[in-house]
């Protein structure tokens, strides 16, 4: 019994009617070259090669400007480099490209919190909650 890994078909269902996602549909729609650059960027980032990651992310969004996940990752790199205005622009572009992708909202709220811009924190988290709950 323990030697047989076959467990049959597993079907996953959402626990609630949730609209927001942690994976962007724009990733699936991106052209092959953009996806390849994005994957190279993720690998470079995992290896600590941040400059290479940034170059590949910039390539990905130049090829496919609606690439929400790439914009979000690029924002993260700018944020780590303390380039907060650039990070904010990338996160905003990510939200514009895919309003259902949750990650950039979290980053935008975090940036607004660091800036003590409480109205923007409230606005961003309200949008996040509405996106998450549909």
SULVENUR-V271065 format. One record per run of one state. SS is the DSSP state (helix for helix, strand for strand, loop for the rest). FROM is the first residue (numbers start at 0). TO is the last residue. Records with the same first field share a line. If there is no record, write none. Layout:
# SULVENUR-V271065
SS = FROM-TO ; FROM-TO
This chain:
# SULVENUR-V271065
loop = 0-19 ; 21-23 ; 29-30 ; 46-48 ; 63-66 ; 80-82 ; 97-99 ; 101-101 ; 114-116 ; 133-133
strand = 20-20 ; 100-100
helix = 24-28 ; 31-45 ; 49-62 ; 67-79 ; 83-96 ; 102-113 ; 117-132
